[in-house]
């Protein structure tokens, strides 16, 4: 998948890519978190919404 395809990606197409990216972010640690933080704007409601859902998944609060 190309970055240009993200706007039209379905949840089933996007989830494995996000999963792989988050795992790699975890492997790279703080340096990767800082790189991500540099991309996020303070008033980015879409990012905040996504982060909330990722937090729910990480807590095991969503059924699989």
C-alpha positions as CSV (number, residue, x, y, z in Angstrom):
1,X,0.0,0.0,0.0
2,X,1.2,3.5,-0.8
3,X,0.8,6.5,1.5
4,X,-1.5,8.0,-1.1
5,X,-3.9,5.0,-0.6
6,X,-4.4,5.7,3.1
7,X,-7.3,8.1,2.5
8,X,-9.3,5.3,0.9
9,X,-8.0,2.3,2.9
10,X,-10.6,0.1,4.6
11,X,-10.1,-0.9,8.2
12,X,-9.1,-4.4,7.1
13,X,-6.4,-2.9,4.8
14,X,-5.1,-0.3,7.3
15,X,-5.0,-2.3,10.5
16,X,-2.1,-4.6,9.6
17,X,0.0,-1.6,8.5
18,X,-0.8,0.3,11.7
19,X,0.0,-2.8,13.8
20,X,3.3,-3.3,12.1
21,X,4.2,0.4,12.5
22,X,3.2,0.5,16.1
23,X,5.3,-2.6,16.9
24,X,8.3,-1.1,15.1
25,X,7.7,2.2,17.1
26,X,7.8,0.1,20.3
27,X,11.0,-1.5,19.2
28,X,12.7,1.8,18.5
29,X,11.5,3.4,21.7
30,X,11.8,7.0,22.7
31,X,13.6,8.1,19.6
32,X,10.7,6.9,17.4
33,X,8.2,8.4,19.8
34,X,9.9,11.8,19.5
35,X,9.8,11.5,15.7
36,X,6.1,10.8,15.9
37,X,5.5,13.6,18.3
38,X,7.2,16.0,15.8
39,X,4.4,15.2,13.3
40,X,1.5,15.6,15.6
41,X,-0.1,19.0,16.0
42,X,-1.7,20.1,19.3
43,X,-5.2,20.4,17.8
44,X,-5.2,17.2,15.7
45,X,-8.6,15.8,16.7
46,X,-8.2,12.8,14.3
47,X,-4.9,11.8,15.9
48,X,-6.4,12.2,19.4
49,X,-9.4,10.0,18.4
50,X,-7.1,7.3,16.9
51,X,-4.8,7.4,20.0
52,X,-7.9,6.8,22.2
53,X,-8.8,3.7,20.1
54,X,-5.3,2.4,20.2
55,X,-5.3,2.8,24.0
56,X,-8.5,0.8,24.2
57,X,-7.0,-2.0,22.1
58,X,-3.8,-2.0,24.2
59,X,-5.9,-2.2,27.4
60,X,-7.8,-5.2,26.0
61,X,-11.0,-3.3,26.2
62,X,-12.2,-4.1,22.7
63,X,-13.4,-7.5,21.7
64,X,-11.2,-9.3,19.2
